[in-house]
């Protein structure tokens, strides 16, 4: 990584922030692009949704980077840098464990801030939090310093997305890894891997997208039928034969394009 990326937390209007975003885009599209797109690390997308270069640029200028994403592990950089390099301000050590703890504190802030000395039992949100904390502390296998159980699962899921692995191929890779490293704490299937990260807010559901790759139909655009820039319909145009197969008009609306975050 080289040096501390202070510009990532600079005001977004400053030239140094825009120059840093361009640096990020150049590196990311050189090493982690899939079909001309990369996952967007802005505060809203949190590396869950994929855009072309202009889309990621606009999102980052509008919302800034997700907190503590100083090592670009979802964009081609080695996760071991999270352990070996100083990546936070004021010369604070930023280990892989600390980064995950920061993510968990942000996700479950209300639970972290509760300081009860006596609890009659944990609610579901608290259970999720403490389970994730435990996974974030566990070594992938005894003596492993580069990955925790949780960080490796996230890296595996990213690899699946970047290289278009089928669920079957992903499961077979898991079996091979488990045979190679019997002590490794690995999920047994793609389904279980998704469950492990679901409580972090990571989504693997497909969502409708503009056929021209202008936008994703989610959040405030979820119920929009036509994008106001390119004026392209969200829905696939069906012929009369296709339409006759559907009993209700609403059921005949099929998104023209779906994207997997």
C-alpha positions as CSV (number, residue, x, y, z in Angstrom):
1,X,0.0,0.0,0.0
2,X,2.9,2.3,0.6
3,X,1.6,5.1,2.9
4,X,-1.4,6.0,5.0
5,X,-4.3,7.0,2.8
6,X,-5.4,10.0,4.8
7,X,-7.1,11.4,1.7
8,X,-9.9,8.8,2.0
9,X,-11.3,10.7,5.0
10,X,-10.7,14.2,3.6
11,X,-13.6,16.4,2.6
12,X,-14.9,15.1,-0.7
13,X,-14.8,18.6,-2.3
14,X,-11.0,18.8,-2.0
15,X,-8.8,18.0,-5.1
16,X,-6.8,15.5,-3.0
17,X,-9.9,13.4,-2.5
18,X,-10.8,13.3,-6.2
19,X,-7.2,12.5,-7.1
20,X,-7.2,9.6,-4.6
21,X,-10.5,8.3,-6.0
22,X,-8.9,8.3,-9.5
23,X,-5.9,6.4,-8.0
24,X,-8.3,3.9,-6.4
25,X,-10.2,3.4,-9.7
26,X,-7.1,2.9,-11.8
27,X,-5.8,0.3,-9.4
28,X,-9.1,-1.5,-8.9
29,X,-10.0,-1.7,-12.6
30,X,-6.5,-3.0,-13.3
31,X,-6.7,-5.8,-10.8
32,X,-10.3,-6.6,-9.7
33,X,-12.7,-5.7,-12.6
34,X,-15.3,-8.2,-13.7
35,X,-17.1,-7.5,-16.9
36,X,-16.0,-3.9,-16.8
37,X,-17.3,-3.4,-13.2
38,X,-16.0,-3.4,-9.7
39,X,-17.8,-3.5,-6.3
40,X,-18.5,0.0,-5.0
41,X,-16.8,0.8,-1.6
42,X,-18.9,3.9,-0.8
43,X,-20.8,4.2,2.5
44,X,-24.1,3.2,0.9
45,X,-22.9,0.2,-1.2
46,X,-20.3,-1.2,1.2
47,X,-18.8,-3.4,-1.5
48,X,-22.1,-5.1,-2.2
49,X,-23.1,-3.6,-5.5
50,X,-21.2,-3.4,-8.8
51,X,-20.9,-0.4,-11.2
52,X,-18.8,0.7,-14.1
53,X,-16.1,3.3,-13.5
54,X,-18.2,6.4,-13.8
55,X,-20.8,5.0,-11.5
56,X,-18.3,4.2,-8.8
57,X,-16.7,7.6,-9.2
58,X,-20.1,9.3,-8.7
59,X,-20.9,7.2,-5.6
60,X,-17.6,7.9,-3.9
61,X,-17.8,11.6,-4.6
62,X,-21.3,11.6,-3.3
63,X,-21.0,9.4,-0.2
64,X,-17.3,8.8,0.5
65,X,-15.6,5.5,1.3
66,X,-16.9,3.0,3.8
67,X,-15.2,3.4,7.2
68,X,-11.7,2.0,7.7
69,X,-11.4,0.6,4.1
70,X,-7.7,1.6,4.0
71,X,-6.5,-1.7,2.5
72,X,-8.5,-2.5,-0.6
73,X,-9.0,-6.2,-0.1
74,X,-12.0,-6.3,-2.3
75,X,-10.1,-4.6,-5.1
76,X,-7.0,-6.7,-5.5
77,X,-4.8,-5.9,-2.5
78,X,-3.4,-8.5,-0.2
79,X,-5.4,-8.8,3.1
80,X,-2.1,-9.5,4.9
81,X,-1.4,-5.7,4.7
82,X,-4.2,-5.3,7.3
83,X,-1.8,-6.9,9.7
84,X,1.6,-5.7,8.5
85,X,1.0,-2.0,7.8
86,X,-0.1,1.0,9.7
87,X,-3.4,1.9,8.1
88,X,-5.2,4.2,10.5
89,X,-4.7,7.8,11.5
90,X,-2.4,8.9,14.3
91,X,-0.2,5.9,13.9
92,X,-2.7,3.5,15.4
93,X,-2.1,-0.1,14.6
94,X,-4.8,-1.5,12.3
95,X,-4.8,-5.3,12.6
96,X,-7.2,-7.5,10.7
97,X,-9.0,-8.1,14.0
98,X,-9.4,-4.4,14.7
99,X,-10.8,-3.7,11.3
100,X,-13.5,-6.4,11.7
101,X,-14.3,-5.2,15.2
102,X,-14.7,-1.6,13.9
103,X,-17.1,-3.0,11.3
104,X,-19.1,-4.8,13.9
105,X,-19.2,-1.8,16.3
106,X,-20.7,0.2,13.4
107,X,-23.2,-2.4,12.5
108,X,-24.3,-3.1,16.0
109,X,-23.7,0.2,17.7
110,X,-26.7,0.0,19.9
111,X,-25.5,-3.2,21.4
112,X,-21.9,-2.1,21.9
113,X,-23.0,1.0,23.7
114,X,-25.1,-0.9,26.2
115,X,-23.1,-1.5,29.4
116,X,-25.3,-3.7,31.4
117,X,-23.6,-5.6,34.2
118,X,-26.5,-8.0,34.6
119,X,-28.4,-9.5,31.7
120,X,-31.2,-12.0,31.9
121,X,-30.5,-13.2,28.4
122,X,-29.3,-12.0,25.0
123,X,-31.7,-10.9,22.4
124,X,-31.3,-12.0,18.8
125,X,-29.3,-8.9,17.7
126,X,-26.9,-9.3,20.6
127,X,-26.4,-13.0,19.8
128,X,-25.6,-12.1,16.2
129,X,-23.1,-9.5,17.4
130,X,-21.3,-11.8,19.8
131,X,-21.2,-14.6,17.2
132,X,-19.6,-12.3,14.7
133,X,-17.1,-11.0,17.3
134,X,-16.1,-14.6,18.0
135,X,-15.7,-15.5,14.3
136,X,-13.7,-12.2,13.8
137,X,-11.2,-13.3,16.5
138,X,-10.8,-17.0,15.5
139,X,-7.7,-17.9,13.5
140,X,-8.6,-19.7,10.3
141,X,-6.4,-22.5,11.6
142,X,-3.8,-22.7,14.4
143,X,-0.9,-20.3,13.7
144,X,-2.6,-18.5,10.7
145,X,-1.8,-14.8,10.9
146,X,-3.1,-13.6,7.6
147,X,-6.8,-14.6,7.9
148,X,-9.4,-15.0,10.5
149,X,-12.3,-17.3,10.0
150,X,-14.6,-14.4,9.0
151,X,-12.1,-12.6,6.8
152,X,-11.3,-15.8,4.8
153,X,-15.0,-16.5,4.2
154,X,-15.5,-13.0,2.9
155,X,-12.4,-13.4,0.6
156,X,-13.8,-16.7,-0.7
157,X,-17.1,-15.1,-1.6
158,X,-15.4,-12.3,-3.3
159,X,-13.3,-14.8,-5.3
160,X,-16.5,-16.6,-6.4
161,X,-18.1,-13.4,-7.6
162,X,-15.0,-12.1,-9.4
163,X,-14.4,-15.4,-11.3
164,X,-18.0,-16.4,-11.8
165,X,-17.7,-19.7,-9.9
166,X,-20.8,-21.8,-9.8
167,X,-22.2,-22.9,-6.5
168,X,-21.1,-26.5,-7.3
169,X,-17.5,-25.3,-8.0
170,X,-17.4,-23.2,-4.9
171,X,-18.5,-26.2,-2.8
172,X,-15.9,-28.4,-4.3
173,X,-13.2,-25.9,-3.6
174,X,-14.3,-25.8,0.0
175,X,-14.0,-29.5,0.2
176,X,-10.5,-29.5,-1.3
177,X,-9.4,-26.7,1.1
178,X,-10.8,-28.7,4.0
179,X,-8.9,-31.8,2.9
180,X,-5.7,-29.7,2.5
181,X,-6.0,-28.0,5.9
182,X,-8.0,-30.2,8.1
183,X,-7.8,-27.8,11.1
184,X,-9.3,-24.9,9.1
185,X,-12.6,-23.5,10.3
186,X,-14.4,-23.5,6.9
187,X,-18.0,-23.5,6.0
188,X,-19.2,-26.7,4.4
189,X,-21.1,-25.0,1.5
190,X,-21.9,-21.8,-0.3
191,X,-25.2,-21.6,1.6
192,X,-23.4,-21.8,4.9
193,X,-20.8,-19.2,3.8
194,X,-23.6,-16.7,3.0
195,X,-25.2,-17.3,6.4
196,X,-21.8,-16.5,8.1
197,X,-21.7,-13.0,6.6
198,X,-25.4,-12.3,6.3
199,X,-25.5,-10.5,9.7
200,X,-22.8,-8.1,8.5
201,X,-25.3,-6.7,6.0
202,X,-23.6,-8.3,2.9
203,X,-26.2,-9.3,0.3
204,X,-26.0,-11.8,-2.4
205,X,-29.4,-11.4,-3.8
206,X,-29.9,-10.3,-7.4
207,X,-31.4,-6.8,-7.9
208,X,-32.9,-5.2,-11.1
209,X,-30.5,-3.0,-13.1
210,X,-30.8,-0.6,-16.0
211,X,-30.0,-2.5,-19.3
212,X,-27.6,0.3,-20.1
213,X,-25.8,-0.1,-16.7
214,X,-26.8,3.4,-15.7
215,X,-28.2,2.5,-12.3
216,X,-29.5,-0.2,-9.9
217,X,-33.1,-0.2,-8.9
218,X,-32.7,-0.3,-5.2
219,X,-33.3,1.8,-2.1
220,X,-35.0,5.1,-3.3
221,X,-35.1,3.8,-6.9
222,X,-36.6,0.4,-6.0
223,X,-40.1,1.3,-7.3
224,X,-39.0,3.3,-10.3
225,X,-40.1,1.9,-13.7
226,X,-38.1,4.1,-16.1
227,X,-34.7,5.7,-15.5
228,X,-34.9,9.4,-15.9
229,X,-31.5,9.7,-17.6
230,X,-31.6,7.2,-20.5
231,X,-35.4,6.7,-20.3
232,X,-35.1,3.0,-20.6
233,X,-37.7,0.8,-19.0
234,X,-36.9,-1.4,-16.1
235,X,-39.0,-4.2,-17.5
236,X,-38.4,-6.7,-20.3
237,X,-40.8,-6.2,-23.3
238,X,-42.8,-9.4,-23.7
239,X,-44.5,-10.5,-26.9
240,X,-48.2,-11.5,-27.0
241,X,-47.5,-15.2,-26.6
242,X,-45.2,-14.6,-23.6
243,X,-47.7,-12.2,-22.1
244,X,-50.6,-14.7,-22.5
245,X,-48.8,-17.2,-20.3
246,X,-49.2,-14.9,-17.3
247,X,-52.6,-14.6,-15.6
248,X,-52.1,-11.2,-14.1
249,X,-50.5,-8.1,-15.7
250,X,-48.3,-7.5,-12.7
251,X,-46.8,-11.0,-12.9
252,X,-45.8,-10.4,-16.5
253,X,-43.4,-7.7,-15.4
254,X,-39.9,-9.2,-15.7
255,X,-36.8,-7.1,-15.0
256,X,-34.8,-6.6,-18.2
257,X,-31.5,-7.1,-16.4
258,X,-30.5,-8.5,-13.0
259,X,-27.3,-7.8,-11.2
260,X,-25.7,-9.8,-8.4
261,X,-24.0,-7.5,-5.9
